[in-house]
Amino acid sequence: MGKFQGRMTPEEAECSALIWAIQATSAFGYTKVIFEGDNSNVNRLINTKSDNPRLKHYLDTIKSWIPSFTSTEFIFTHREQNQCADTLVKKAIKSSTQWSLFNCCPHFLYPYVNNDIA
């Protein structure tokens, strides 16, 4: 028997995390942003006029935040190519706290950020 993974589908979890990221990014005052996600289905739904009844509320919320920025892109990135996000997810799964907000790069991400820059 597998581990209980909650009531959200992977797409719902991705959308929920993206909404949180969009809101936090806006609160920090960023205006030109690129959001990378490893769920190609969600990325396709955001970038096209495709519809998904189960994700409609999430997608409407995401799209309503886009005008808050002067420039936004939603890009599909394989998990292996986005080690920062993958590391954050793994830390979150193991964490006993409900959420964390970093206003600067946490030390455990330095190697991955430096790898992305190179």
Secondary structure, DSSP 8 states (H G I E B T S, - for coil): ------SS-HHHHHHHHHHHHHHHHHHTT--EEEEEES-HHHHHHHHSS---GGGHHHHHHHHHHGGGSSEEEEEE--GGG-HHHHHHHHHHHH-SSS----SS--GGGHHHHHHHH-
